[in-house]
């Protein structure tokens, strides 16, 4: 593997992140802080506990997942779309760089940005609520896997998108609603039985449930199902990206 090429793409993307620090970091952290104030303080004061955990602490994993999923997807999609938009993607494709190195550079940078934001939000949460992390190693693993898998999804979106508007369609109209309906602010056991069954078809439920288990040791679905879901999602994204570079879909066409 051409590590120099991977490093060049990675460093370039990370520099862009720090050049737009207000939009890339400060904005999502402030938005999440407002969630803590509104949901944790205002609504949380009227709810005793959820599954034995204070409501303010209960929503922390969901808020982190909301930010991480959207940021990883958005950063990766814009990262690969911009070279397409200005035409430099053809220089990259003609260079002695494999598709694995291109993906590693862009996806690695997007995942790092999302991970950085997730860690900052976690640190911010300690100023609002008392949090005990039951399984810190599992928490870090789930966080990294989520960042990586949704960065892969964002890479696919960036290849597919034909304009800047399309870059926002899936994160805003699909991912964000799925996170809100995936138990980020509530336990799915609080829903009527019919809706519990319907909710299980939402793949984000398994990610949030597994991540919440790493905090509190309780989950809406089995931890094995959560691991299988994220592994399956990652595998599908990798397969689609392999097919894109094999066929040249939306890149050379």
N, C-alpha and C positions, 0 to 999 in steps of 0.2 A: 504493500500500500504506500502511495506517495504521501507521506506525512506532512511534507512541506506544503503541498496543495491544500490538504485538509486544514492545516494551521492558518494558511493565508485566508481562506474563506471564513474560518471561525473568527479570527482576529478582526477581519473587516466588519463582520456582522456585529461583533461585540462593541466595536468602536462606534458604530451607528447607534447602538443602544445607549451608550453613555453620552453621546452628543445630544440625545433627546431625552435626557433623564427625567425631566418634568412630566412628559407624556408617558414615558415607558415605565417609570417606577413610582414617582410621587402620586400620580393620578390614581392608579389602582389601589395603592395603600390608603389614600384618603377616602376613596369610595368604600373600601372594606371597613374602615374605621367608623364610617357612618352606619353601616350595617350593625356593628357592635353597639353603637349608641341607641339605634332605633329598636332592633330586635333584642339585643342583650339586656339593655337597661329598661326601656319602656315596656316591651312585651314580656321580657324575662321576669320582671318584677311581679307579673300576674300569673306566672306559671311556676309551680314549686320545683318539680324535677321531671326529667324525661329519662326513663330507664335508670333511675337512681343518680342521674347527673344533673347539675344545675343547667337551666336552659341556656344561659350565657355561654357556658363551656361546651354544651352539646352542639351548638351551631358552629363552633370553631373549625372542625374538620370540613364541614360543608362549605364554609366561606373560603377556606384555603383552596379546596378543589374547584370552586367556581372561578376564582382568579387564575389558578394554575392552568386549567383547561382552556379558558378563553385566551389567556396570554400566550400559551405555547402555540395554539392554533394560529392566532393572529400574527405573531412574530415570524413563524415559519412560512406562512402563506405570503406575507409581504416580502420576506427575504428572497424567495425564489421568483416571485412575480416581477419585482422591480428590474432584475436583469432581462427578463422577457420584454418588459415595457420599453426599455431603452436600447435593446438589441444586443447587449453584451453577453447574453446567454449563448450566442453562436460562437463567440471567442472561447467561452468556457468549454463548450462541447467539442471544439476543434483542438483543444489543448490535450496533451497526454495525461488526461485525468479520467478515471473510471467513474461510473455512476455511483459506486459505493463511496468514493471519496467526496463527490459532490454532495451526496445525501448526508454523509457524516459531518461535513463542514456546516451546512445550513441547519440541519436538524439538531446537531450538537449545540450550536449557538442558541437556537430558539429554546431548546430544553434548558440550557444554562440560565437564560434570562427568566424563564418561568420559574425555575427552581429558586433563583435569587429572590424573586418577588414572593414566592411561597414562604421562604424562610423569614423574610422581613415581616410579612403578615403574621406569621406565628409568633415572632418576637413582640409585635404590636399587641397581639391578643393577651399577652401576659400583663399588660398595663390595664386591661379591662376586666379580665376574669381570672380566677384561680384554676390553672390547668395542671393536671398530672398525666404524664405520658406513660402508659403501662408498658408499651413495647416500642421503645425508641428506635431500635434497629429496623423493625418492620415498618415503622412510620416513615423513616428515611427511604426505605426500599420502595414503598408504595408511592411516595412523592416523586422519586426519580423515574420510576416506571411510567407514571401518569404523564409527567413532563415529556418524556421521550415518545410515548405512544401518540399523544395529541400533537406533538411537533411533527410527527410523521403524517398525521391527518392534515395538518396545516400545509405541509409540503405538497400534498396531493391537491388541495384546494388552490394553492398558488399556481400549479401547473394548469389546472382546469379553468381558472378564472380568465375571462376575456376583458375585464375592466375592473376598476377599483371598487365599483359598487358590488360586484359579485364576490369580492374578497370578504365582504362583511355579511353576506347572506347567511351562510351556514353558521358562523359563530353567533350571530345575533338571533336568527330565527329557528335554529335547531339546537345548538349546543347549550346556550343559556337556558332556554325553556326546559330542556331535558335535565339540567342540573337542578333547577328550581323544583321540578316534579320528581326528582330522584332521591328525595329524603334529605336534602341539604339543611332544611330548617325544621324537620320533623322526623319522627320514626314512622316507617310505613305501617307498623303495627297499630298506629293510631287511626288508620283508615278503615273504612268498611271492608269486609272480606272480598267483595267483588273488585274494589279498587286496588286492594293489595295484590290480587292476581294480575290485574292489568299493569300495575307498576313494575312487576317483575320482568316485563318485556322491555323495560327501559334499561339499556346497558349501563348507564351512569349509576344506577342504584348499586350495582356490585362494586364499583370503584369507591364510591362514597362510604358504603358499608364497611368495606375492608379497611379503608383509611381510618374510619371512626373506631373500628375494633382496635387498631394500633394505639389509640389514645385511651380508651376506656375499658377495653376487654369485652365489649358487647357489640353485637352486629345484628342487622336485620336479616342477613343471609349468611350462609356458611363461608368461612374464610377461604375454603378450597374453591368455592364457586367464584369468589372475587378474583383469586389468582388465575383461575381458568379464563375468566372473562377478559382480563387485561392481556393475558398471553394470546388469546384468540384475536383480540382487536389489533394487537401489535403485529401478529402474523399476517392478518389480512392487509394491513397498511403496507407492510414490506412487500407482499406479493403484488399489490397494485402498483407500487413504485417500480418494482422490477419490470412489470409489464409495460409501464409508460416508457421507460428508457429502451426497452427491447423493440417497441413498435415506433417510438418517436411521437406518440400521440400528444398533441398540443405543444410539442417542442419543435419538431422539424416540419410539422404540417402547417 
